[in-house]
């Protein structure tokens, strides 16, 4: 099992959610988060400089079976892409085990 965590633009969240549903990923967690990005300059609007270092993003956390990792990552990459700085990041890590509390199932069966 793998945990896929993605930090994406808030404006792309609905697109990513729809793509995940299309490939059969119907359970995941998400949060609205604020982060600091690589952009160092502020934006000027009507003569006032606004800081753009604090960036509003959506954070998505998904646990999938090994066979679903590639399709899940591809769905996120395609749906979250704009080609501009700040499209986000995806992280993949190992999950040792999972448990479904209601049925006491473990491992892959707990994700179904």
C-alpha positions in Angstrom: 0.0 0.0 0.0 1.1 3.5 -0.7 0.1 6.9 0.6 -0.1 9.6 -2.0 -0.1 13.2 -0.8 -0.6 16.1 -3.2 -0.5 19.8 -2.6 -2.3 21.6 -5.5 -3.9 24.9 -6.4 -7.3 25.4 -4.7 -8.7 26.3 -8.1 -7.8 22.8 -9.4 -9.3 20.8 -6.5 -12.6 20.1 -8.3 -10.8 18.9 -11.4 -8.6 16.6 -9.4 -11.5 15.3 -7.4 -13.5 14.5 -10.6 -10.5 12.7 -12.1 -10.0 10.6 -9.0 -13.6 9.6 -9.0 -13.3 8.7 -12.7 -10.5 6.2 -11.9 -12.4 4.7 -9.0 -10.7 6.6 -6.1 -13.8 7.5 -4.1 -12.3 7.9 -0.6 -9.6 10.5 0.3 -9.1 13.2 2.8 -8.3 16.9 2.0 -7.6 20.1 3.8 -7.3 23.7 2.8 -3.7 24.8 3.7 -1.4 27.7 3.5 2.2 27.3 2.5 5.2 29.2 1.4 6.4 28.8 -2.2 9.4 29.6 -4.3 8.1 32.9 -5.6 10.2 35.7 -4.0 8.6 38.8 -5.5 5.4 40.4 -4.6 2.7 41.6 -7.0 1.9 45.3 -7.5 -1.7 46.3 -7.8 -2.6 50.0 -8.0 0.8 51.0 -6.7 0.7 48.7 -3.7 2.9 45.7 -3.4 1.2 42.5 -2.1 3.2 39.6 -0.7 2.6 36.4 -2.6 4.8 34.1 -0.4 1.8 32.8 1.6 0.0 30.6 -0.9 -3.5 29.0 -0.5 -3.5 25.4 -1.5 -5.5 22.2 -1.1 -3.7 19.2 0.5 -5.0 15.7 -0.6 -4.1 12.4 1.2 -5.0 9.1 -0.4 -4.0 5.5 0.5 -4.1 3.1 -2.4 -3.0 -0.4 -3.3 0.3 -0.7 -5.2 -1.5 -1.4 -8.5 -3.4 1.9 -8.3 -0.4 4.2 -7.7 0.5 5.0 -11.3 -3.1 5.8 -12.4 -3.7 7.9 -9.3 -0.5 9.9 -9.9 -1.3 10.4 -13.6 -4.9 11.5 -12.8 -3.6 14.1 -10.3 -0.8 15.3 -12.6 -3.2 15.8 -15.6 -6.0 17.5 -13.6 -3.8 19.8 -11.5 -1.5 20.9 -14.4 -1.5 24.6 -15.6 2.1 24.8 -16.7 2.6 27.8 -14.3 4.8 28.1 -11.2 2.9 26.9 -8.2 1.1 23.8 -9.7 2.1 21.9 -6.6 3.8 18.7 -5.6 3.0 15.0 -5.1 4.7 12.8 -2.5 4.5 9.0 -2.3 5.3 7.0 0.8 4.9 3.4 2.0 2.1 2.3 4.3 2.9 -0.6 6.6 -0.7 -1.6 7.3 -4.3 -0.4 7.4 -7.3 -1.3 9.4 -11.0 -0.9 8.9 -12.4 -0.3 12.4 -16.0 -1.4 11.6 -15.1 -4.9 10.2 -11.6 -5.3 11.6 -10.3 -6.0 8.1 -6.6 -5.4 7.6 -4.2 -4.7 4.7 -5.6 -4.4 1.2 -9.0 -5.6 2.1 -9.5 -2.6 4.5 -9.1 -0.2 1.5 -11.9 -1.8 -0.6 
